[in-house]
Amino acid sequence: MSAGVGFGFGIGRFAAFVLVLYILLVIVLSAGLWI
């Protein structure tokens, strides 16, 4: 049970990390277009 929770938590952290990278990428691209 704990292993399953740990795995799910790991996936959640990975998803959050990817989401942050995606948002930063969009911001950088938007800034590049505005410049």
VMD Tcl script that draws the C-alpha trace (Angstrom):
set ca {
  {0.00 0.00 0.00}
  {2.73 2.45 1.00}
  {4.69 1.54 -2.14}
  {1.66 2.38 -4.28}
  {1.22 5.72 -2.51}
  {4.92 6.49 -2.95}
  {4.70 5.66 -6.66}
  {1.63 7.87 -7.09}
  {3.35 10.70 -5.19}
  {6.40 10.34 -7.46}
  {4.18 10.60 -10.55}
  {2.50 13.68 -9.08}
  {5.85 15.37 -8.45}
  {7.01 14.50 -11.97}
  {3.79 15.85 -13.48}
  {4.11 19.08 -11.46}
  {7.75 19.46 -12.56}
  {6.82 18.99 -16.24}
  {3.93 21.46 -15.84}
  {6.26 24.11 -14.39}
  {8.77 23.57 -17.23}
  {5.95 23.86 -19.78}
  {4.70 27.13 -18.24}
  {8.22 28.58 -18.19}
  {8.71 27.55 -21.82}
  {5.45 29.26 -22.82}
  {6.47 32.44 -20.94}
  {9.90 32.48 -22.63}
  {8.37 31.93 -26.07}
  {5.77 34.64 -25.46}
  {8.47 37.06 -24.33}
  {10.47 36.21 -27.45}
  {7.49 36.92 -29.67}
  {6.81 40.24 -27.94}
  {10.46 41.23 -28.38}
}
mol new
graphics top color blue
foreach p $ca { graphics top sphere $p radius 0.5 }
foreach p [lrange $ca 0 end-1] q [lrange $ca 1 end] { graphics top cylinder $p $q radius 0.2 }
display resetview
